[in-house]
Amino acid sequence: MIARISETDSLRALTSKKSSDVRAAEICSAASSELLSWVVRDGAEVSRETGGSLVITEILLESHGGESPSSTSISSVTQFVT
């Protein structure tokens, strides 16, 4: 997703009326639900590796979309880590 979005950076600088901060917030908001669902679904397995734990941490810290999915995500991951 990041690679596809970054492909348009040079064009966006010339044509976009939105600031980078607004655009980043919109992308984060749009992706958060699916990312949180992924953490709930696959978080226990992914958290077993250091890189996976870091990705999950970033998703939980930066995602938008309410407390319930995040709380569920944390619960599903920590039950396997402890």
HELIX and SHEET records of a PDB file:
HELIX    1   1 ILE A    2  SER A    6  1                                   5    
HELIX    2   2 ASP A    9  THR A   15  1                                   7    
HELIX    3   3 SER A   20  VAL A   46  1                                  27    
HELIX    4   4 THR A   50  GLU A   62  1                                  13    
HELIX    5   5 GLU A   67  VAL A   81  1                                  15    
END                                                                             
